[in-house]
């Protein structure tokens, strides 16, 4: 993965994105320093990452950020090319791609899927250089091959006006989304856990849903009295919450019995035309994983 950043710096003048100092550079620098604490010469084979130190201001064995104001340069023009339908590369199941399917569908965006059905399909993507970190999900959109589910979701939400009207609304959307992401992550990994732990883990999921997560969203709807979580307008947070509610209901059908506002929310959002269409049989929404799918995923990803 370090090689990925080395290649990226080889294609830019100063920083990883747009030749302007960004969050990506700060986080990369932090990662390099942590890695050097474990292996001081870890950058020996990466001269561009070493030289980034001088551009960012390396001093006396530590790093300091000495650059904050170069004129913004245009990035790769390929990223500005508006392509056709997004193409999703993943297994034929939910996993980390399902929330991306939900968001595109709710936005009314048609998309294509190219399924990874065997280990060789994944290796082909890796060998083609299509996967920045050798991992899926990957989405081809607007001339980019986007990876990392959070980055993909943020891009889609912003592109289709589902990410709030200002920074404060975006912050609230991010917080709500992180909560439902945590909850859905517990459910996502449940089928892959040892059989003797599943019952306890399922009970933990229901306990967390009903005492930690759902009360927050119930209170949010009660406090501002609107139909949606942020700004009284459909956002990524609402779509993610509906997805989470339906996933938890697959584990416990009456899980919303103590949450009347979430019950009403579920009814409203489920009937938004684009979402209603996605919830119909025959859509690109994926079913819960069965034993055959789980076995194949383990084989593909060497789990």
Steps between C-alpha positions, in 0.01 A plus 500: 500500500794735562589438134163653404591833660848490345340465156253775579771747594682410180207643304470828693720798572451545871215322672288191450192687374485808277847634592343664804557395858203289612367265764638209295855633544456553875370148549775351283763686701352371825504145363864528388608619844317217674656246264848650558456453874488125436758491220710817462625412149161400361519767228834378368341375177270800455704806396198715415349446843837589651526818294148595601659559839703792373199645320295474819790629709698226673697631797732325750363151467138618519257645252348845493253633250654805335274532201140613493453739212610401150264598225253224426577312181254301297515129569484214257258601226382141479327549835282767341380282215132428546453137405185293452341280762708426809639146497526315831762229553426266790368157588137417428399578856458781748822565685647848480350563157137480612490849649642632171221323310246652739635853457513484121151348483354763735655771283331347197830408336514192281814293543665189361665222696793277416508220754806341654400134499836332543848577627629553145254787447646682799856430390425641155386830652811509715733421211331758278584770753131574554510468880698770678539293817443157343151495653136526399244654485600696193272730303572642157340844495576829323824368352630377837546155646397580855583278796435518875129483573489819708665703222262355241193571711610856579558572132161363396320685781662831403450445126128432535422765762453258789771649722342808658510866406801606710786370714290478815235285333773286347650447846163381635455269201848357558428433867170328427655295220789387719250371756303294250826382342611361837168323549487354148862390530406279794227337290719472190763293679257284699471221236880467487540444874538158666169321553545482877522881527215599268221485757681729743606737222145518366376591847769769518386645166141529622613648831719761328229585247234557765710670769782681317402577140123512443435725804731762343305508173163489679605801709629688195166464323313601816716803581476677165158370398591453133461202271873454447808495720678809365355819353156349433629370168588146395871438553754222508431469875134409440582245230763338721263491797226330299749241377610437860141471626414239239817303576424492873140402430633196314654400834200601715180599315348698790816694584327836442212429739628757751587760235181651351677783318740257334203288396346804332838593350534152354156529341571842347843427361405154372237668282730751334464389135866421433538313829169320457621377162827377653308306765296311240587141400730487199692817586877517547460479876669188630351241740652401834800269450438126498747222576596452135580869456699511825709199396578659163596835656738323736660328202534821296654702782698219668305537822 
